[in-house]
């Protein structure tokens, strides 16, 4: 009896570790999408800026002479930060996807890919795959435990807790 509970505890621990790793990747994707929206918003606000109209009877610049260069510099900084975060996200996403491809059960890999790499909700995945909620949560636990065995070694906790 004790052996089964130890095995179940180890499986649960593996699933939690894999969930943490994949959830971090999913959140990084959401963060990249948010940064992209900020860059696009700054770009659209900057498109309304205008320089000095020398053809007008009076030349004036309500926002100051440095409004356009400042806006461009701000957009370039934001875009550089976005690109750096996007590159890190894509690298982590690629590593996770390669690991998922090496999983033995294709349906487990598909479920994890849809949730953590594509950002689908569990409800949508249930509808798409035909699983009930309870069946999906059971598959999720098994898939996460299986994923831990193939996920990048650097992402695993180096010292498992004593069981």
ABEGO torsion letter per residue (X at the ends): XAAAAAAAAAAAAAAAAAAAAAAAAAAAAAAAAAAAAAAAAAAAAAAABBBBBAABABBBBAAEAAAAAAAAAAAAAAAAAAAAAAAAAAAAAAAAAAAAAABABAAAAAAAAAAAAAGBBAAAAAAAAGBBAAAAAAAAAAAAAAAAAABBAAABBABBBBX
